[in-house]
């Protein structure tokens, strides 16, 4: 699903063999090489939010002078760095206007604000589970103990379909003050229907965030339940603009009979 708003966080991943690279070794051997290496890293940081591209706007006489302003470095040092990078393929340009930094793309990591929220939520739950288990009871085998005291195998690659019910329902209960059970067949059915359509855990959490912000403390608070939130209107909730609490938007629901509109498809 496409990102529906919010911030995106970026970071530069430095490969463990970065300083062992022949090109970097050669750069560092030039007089002032450590300064040039830092400039190269700063260029990657600047380029990674623009798909690896640095643009020359003509504000200064040369690209090096303009880039030096962005990097807070001396133009002479930036010029030497640019010439070296161009000579060995670490910087590319066809028109002297757009400069492409290949490794800024290869080494960029990013996540949306909602993904960050999911990661932090999982970390909190893992910490809670770990503190609930005393050292004497911890299992040294390749197993882990979940919050219900049950043993489950470690899975190296976790997909959104693998036990998505627990984090979704737990997050809803925390945000809305409810006590729904992840083991409920009815709840699992509506969640499964949305997962089958390609929605992810962060999509569920985004919908929960939006609707609790909109409905908590209003007459619509009673609809903060799985069959409503994760029903057929899920995608419209995901893409709606956040409304003020107590607003007139009712998403097509009419009073207490609204639940009847939420009939999910068959289990696939």
C-alpha positions in Angstrom: 0.0 0.0 0.0 1.2 3.5 -0.7 2.2 5.8 2.2 -0.7 7.8 3.3 1.1 10.7 4.9 3.5 11.4 7.7 7.2 11.7 7.9 9.8 9.5 6.3 13.1 8.8 8.1 16.4 8.2 6.3 19.8 6.9 7.3 23.0 6.1 5.5 24.2 2.5 5.8 28.1 2.4 5.9 29.3 -0.9 4.5 31.8 -2.7 6.8 34.4 -2.8 3.9 34.0 0.9 3.1 37.5 1.9 4.3 38.9 -1.2 2.6 37.8 -0.2 -0.8 40.7 0.6 -3.1 39.0 3.8 -4.3 38.5 5.1 -0.7 42.1 4.0 0.2 43.4 6.0 -2.8 41.3 9.0 -1.8 42.6 9.0 1.8 46.2 8.8 0.6 45.8 12.2 -1.1 47.0 15.1 1.0 43.9 16.1 3.0 42.3 12.8 2.1 40.4 12.3 5.3 38.7 15.6 4.7 37.7 14.6 1.2 36.4 11.3 2.5 34.1 13.1 5.0 33.0 15.4 2.2 32.1 12.3 0.1 30.0 10.9 3.0 28.3 14.2 3.4 27.5 14.2 -0.3 25.8 10.8 0.1 23.8 12.1 3.0 22.6 15.1 1.0 21.8 13.0 -2.1 20.0 10.1 -0.5 16.7 12.0 -0.1 16.7 12.8 -3.8 17.2 9.3 -5.2 21.0 9.8 -5.2 21.0 13.1 -7.2 22.7 16.4 -6.4 21.5 19.3 -8.5 23.5 22.4 -9.6 21.1 25.4 -9.7 23.5 28.0 -10.8 23.5 30.0 -7.6 27.3 30.0 -7.5 29.8 30.1 -10.3 30.5 26.4 -10.1 28.8 23.2 -8.8 31.7 22.8 -6.3 31.1 26.3 -4.9 27.4 25.7 -4.6 27.8 22.3 -3.1 30.3 23.7 -0.6 27.5 26.0 0.7 25.3 23.0 1.4 28.0 20.9 3.0 29.6 23.8 5.0 33.0 22.9 3.5 35.7 24.8 1.7 35.0 25.1 -2.1 38.6 24.0 -2.9 38.2 20.8 -0.9 34.8 20.1 -2.4 36.3 20.6 -5.9 39.1 18.1 -5.3 36.6 15.6 -4.0 34.3 16.0 -7.0 37.1 15.6 -9.5 38.3 12.4 -7.8 34.8 10.9 -7.5 34.1 11.6 -11.2 37.4 10.0 -12.2 36.7 6.7 -10.5 32.9 6.3 -11.0 31.7 7.3 -7.5 30.0 10.4 -9.1 28.4 10.6 -12.5 27.0 13.4 -14.7 25.9 13.8 -18.3 25.2 17.5 -18.3 27.1 19.1 -15.4 23.7 20.0 -13.9 22.6 16.8 -12.3 25.2 14.7 -10.5 24.4 11.1 -9.5 25.9 9.5 -6.4 25.4 5.7 -7.0 26.3 4.6 -3.5 23.9 7.1 -1.9 21.1 4.9 -3.4 22.6 1.5 -2.6 23.4 2.5 1.0 20.2 4.4 1.9 17.8 3.0 4.5 14.4 4.6 5.1 11.1 4.0 6.8 7.8 5.8 7.1 6.7 7.3 10.3 4.0 4.5 10.6 6.7 1.8 10.1 8.8 3.4 12.8 5.7 3.3 15.0 5.3 -0.4 14.3 8.9 -1.1 15.0 8.8 0.8 18.3 5.6 -0.9 19.3 7.1 -4.4 18.7 10.2 -3.4 20.7 8.0 -2.3 23.6 6.1 -5.6 23.5 9.3 -7.6 23.3 10.7 -5.8 26.3 7.5 -6.4 28.2 7.6 -10.1 27.4 11.3 -10.4 28.4 10.8 -8.6 31.7 7.8 -10.9 32.5 10.1 -14.0 32.3 12.5 -14.5 35.2 16.1 -15.5 34.4 15.5 -19.0 35.9 12.6 -19.6 33.5 14.3 -18.4 30.4 14.8 -21.1 27.8 18.3 -21.3 26.3 17.0 -23.3 23.3 16.2 -21.6 19.9 12.7 -20.8 21.2 11.1 -17.7 22.7 8.3 -17.2 25.3 5.5 -14.9 24.2 3.3 -12.7 26.5 0.8 -15.5 26.9 3.5 -17.8 28.3 3.4 -20.0 25.2 6.5 -21.2 23.4 6.9 -20.3 19.7 9.6 -20.9 17.2 11.9 -18.1 16.1 11.2 -17.0 12.6 14.0 -15.2 10.8 11.8 -13.4 8.3 8.5 -12.2 9.7 5.8 -11.4 7.1 2.7 -9.4 7.7 0.6 -12.5 7.4 2.5 -14.4 10.2 0.5 -13.9 13.4 -0.7 -10.4 12.5 -3.7 -10.8 14.7 -2.0 -10.3 18.0 -0.1 -7.0 17.3 -3.2 -5.5 15.6 -5.6 -6.3 18.4 -3.1 -5.4 21.1 -2.5 -2.1 19.5 -6.3 -1.4 19.2 -6.8 -2.3 22.9 -4.0 0.0 23.9 -5.3 2.9 21.9 -9.0 2.5 22.5 -9.0 1.0 26.0 -10.8 -2.1 24.7 -10.4 -5.7 25.6 -10.8 -7.6 22.3 -9.1 -10.9 21.9 -6.8 -11.8 19.1 -8.0 -15.4 19.3 -11.5 -14.5 18.3 -12.5 -16.1 15.1 -14.7 -13.2 14.2 -11.9 -10.7 14.7 -9.4 -12.9 12.8 -11.8 -13.2 9.9 -12.0 -9.4 9.2 -8.3 -8.9 9.7 -7.5 -11.8 7.4 -9.8 -10.4 4.7 -7.8 -7.2 4.7 -4.4 -8.9 4.7 -5.6 -11.0 1.7 -6.2 -7.7 -0.1 -2.6 -6.7 0.5 -2.8 -4.4 3.5 0.0 -4.4 6.0 0.4 -4.2 9.8 1.3 -0.5 9.5 -1.9 0.1 7.6 -3.9 -1.4 10.4 -2.1 0.7 12.9 -2.6 3.9 10.8 -6.4 3.2 10.7 -6.5 2.6 14.4 -4.6 5.9 15.0 -6.9 7.9 12.7 -10.2 6.5 14.0 -9.3 6.7 17.7 -8.2 10.3 17.2 -11.5 11.0 15.5 -14.0 8.9 17.5 -12.7 8.7 21.1 -14.9 10.7 23.4 -17.7 11.0 20.9 -20.8 9.0 20.1 -18.8 7.1 17.5 -16.5 5.6 20.2 -18.6 2.5 20.3 -17.6 1.7 16.7 -13.9 1.3 17.7 -14.2 -2.4 17.2 -12.5 -4.8 14.7 -15.6 -5.5 12.6 -16.1 -1.8 12.0 -12.5 -0.6 11.7 -11.3 -3.5 9.6 -14.4 -4.0 7.5 -15.0 -3.1 3.9 -14.5 0.6 4.6 -10.9 -0.1 5.8 -9.3 1.4 2.7 -11.3 4.6 2.9 -10.4 4.9 6.6 -6.8 4.5 5.7 -6.8 7.2 3.1 -9.1 9.7 4.8 -7.9 13.0 6.0 -7.8 13.3 9.8 -10.9 15.0 11.1 -11.4 16.8 14.3 -12.9 14.9 17.2 -16.7 15.0 17.3 -16.9 16.1 13.6 -19.9 15.4 11.5 -18.3 12.7 9.3 -20.0 9.4 10.0 -18.6 7.4 7.1 -22.0 6.2 6.0 -22.9 4.5 9.3 -26.4 5.1 10.6 -26.8 4.7 14.3 -26.7 1.4 16.1 -27.6 -0.6 13.0 -24.3 0.3 11.4 -22.7 -3.1 12.2 -24.9 -4.9 9.8 -23.1 -3.1 6.9 -19.9 -4.8 7.8 -20.2 -8.2 6.2 -16.8 -9.6 5.2 -16.0 -12.0 2.3 -15.2 -15.7 2.7 -12.0 -16.9 4.2 -9.3 -17.4 1.6 
